[in-house]
Structure formats: C-alpha cells, structure tokens
C-alpha cells in the first residue's frame, strides 16, 4: 500500500501471492519493490550536477571492470546494477563518499518493473 494509505514500504514486503493480488486489486498502480536480501544494488545517478556514471568510469579505469550482471534503468534516468548478496556490502547514500553512487543492500529496496515513477 502507498505510504499515504498506511503502507510501510519495505516492511510490507511479502511473498504471499494472495495478499499481493489483493493489493493490486485495491491499488492497481502500486509499484513493485524488491527487498535487497539475496542481492545488492549499485545505484548510479546523474542529477544535480553529479554524474555517477563518470565516478563509476573512473573507478573501473583504476580497479577494472565490474562483472556482468542484471541491470535496470531507474525512473530518474539512472542505472541500477544487481549483484549477489555480500554481507560486507551495506546500504549507503554516496557510497564511501563516491559522488552519484548509492548502494542498496539488506534492509533496503529498489523499485522494479513495472513500477511507474
């Protein structure tokens, strides 16, 4: 459910298909959130004069390419790269002060298709 209707974001997460069907019957425009439990996400933003793509390009030039992974374009025009979970990876905005890079891991979530922003 949307937060203005009493939803609790990631804390409403469920795999109960009957509950999910009820939610979509009640609110067909709900977004889909993926709770980052078995994966973590590198969220690359380009906004407010900060270019996460440039930050990532510089990191890859210094440390090497990232492995192939599933990716999705965000509603704001950024990019999210999904990797297998790693206990060392934590939720962070401006991950280690790297401009334009955020991390979503256990306790965080990302919107997934067919979400509308």
Secondary structure, 3 states (H helix, E strand, C coil): CCHHHCCCHHHHCCCCHHHHHHHHHHCCCCCEEEECCCEEEEEECEECCEEHHHHHHHHHHHHCCCCCCEEEECCCCCEEEEEECCCCCCCECCHHHCCCEEEECCCCEEEECCCCC
